Amino acid sequence: SVSFSVSPTIYDMTANPGQMWQSTVRIVNPNVYDLKLSVVPNNFVPKDEDGIPQFLPILEPTPQKETFAEWIQIEQEVIIKAEQTLELPFIIKVPEGASPGGHYAALMISTKPVEPQGNGQVQTSQVISALVFLRVTGDITEQATIRSFRSTNYFLSKPETRFDIRIENKGNVHMQPQGEIKIYNMWGRERGSVPINQQTMLGNVLPQSVRKFSFDWSSEWSISDIGRYTAKVTLAYGKEERQFLSSDTALWIMPWKILLVLFLVVGGLIATITW
């Protein structure tokens, strides 16, 4: 088996048009033999609402190097000695006419696929991507809305559910919503909280896209908590200017099994007394 690791897996930077930015990517070869790797910059866009990227290779370079992946200069074939680590440098040259806002690329680091053997078997290559988020200064627009916020189930038999939040980024640069979900029972008592994207670089929403986040919540059950619950989400985003979003949703916790037993017991007592 072949294995290797790459770090960091996300770069988040800001640059001016015409500026050059330098960094390195660390590749670790834990194998007992030398490893030959291919390193190819790709552009990427959001594939769906789950935050999975769709990688777009450079099929034909544009005349003015219009795509972000074309701004990246890196050695595209490297050999890492057995059980060694390589600090591979790369350069990003932002063109003078680069459009302000977010630009997104990935360093696709992969093993070379083996040529087909006589029996027709082919060994596929392993690929690890390091995502690069670039914010080009200029006319930056940061604007987002909560498209929807709900519990996956409206009626619950116990205080346990999953919350789905769909956030739309209407700006021209990526944003990372941060905050929390707080859950209150019908008496206004807080029954739990769920942190959102705190102390992490993950969870970015790319421009002109919608991303769905899902979070699980559970709490200890109490007989006094039967009834209507309210969940409220509060989020903050923006580097140019901190902005805030909020939304709430309702759900009911009705432990029907326990209520059914109580109903049968009470009904039995009433029937016994009446008899």
C-alpha positions, 0 to 999 in steps of 0.5 A: 500500500502507498500512503502520504500526508499533506499539510496544511490542507487549507490556505486562506490569504489576502493579496493586492492586484500585482502582488506575489505571495509565497508559501510551502506545502509539507508532504510526508512520505512514511513509506520505506521506499521513495515516492514519486508524486504529481502536483497540479493546480486546479480551480474549484467551485462548489459542487452542491450544498454539502460543501464538496468541491468540484475540481476543474483542471486547466485544459487550455491556459487562458491568454491573460491567465484569467483563472486562479490555478494559472497564477500558481507556480509549483514544481509539478513532479517531485520525488520524496525519499523514504520516510522523509518530509518535503517542504515544497515551495510555491508562488502565487502571482496575482495579475494587475487586473485581477478582479476583486473578491474570492478566487479558489484553487487546489493543489492536487497532489497524487501518486502516478498511476501504474501502466496497465499490466498484461492481465488488464489490471490498473492501479489507480492513483491516490489524490490529496488536495490542499485548498487555496482561498485567495481574497483579492482586495478592491470592491469587496461585497460581504452579504449573506442570508439564512435561507432556512433553519429547521429541525429534521423532525417537528415532533420528538419523543425525546430531546434529540434531533438534528438541525439543518441550516442553509446559508446563502452567500450573495457576496463576491468573497467566501465567508465563514459563519460562526455562532451557536444554536441555543435551545429553550423549553416552553418555560424559557429555560435553556436546554442546550447549545450547539457551537457552529464553526468555532476555532476551525478554518472549515465551514466556508461558504463560497460566493453566489452559492448555498451551503447546508450545515447539519448539527446534532443536539441531545439533552437529558429528558425531564417530565417538566420539559414536555411541550413546545421547544424553540431553537434559535441560531445566531451567526456572525460573518465578515472580515471587512465589517462584522455582520450578524444573522439570526433565525428560529424554529419550533419543535415539540417534545412529546414522549408518547410512550410515557404519555400512553402509559399514563393515559392507560393508568388514569383510564384504568383508575377512572374505570375502576372507581366508576365500577 
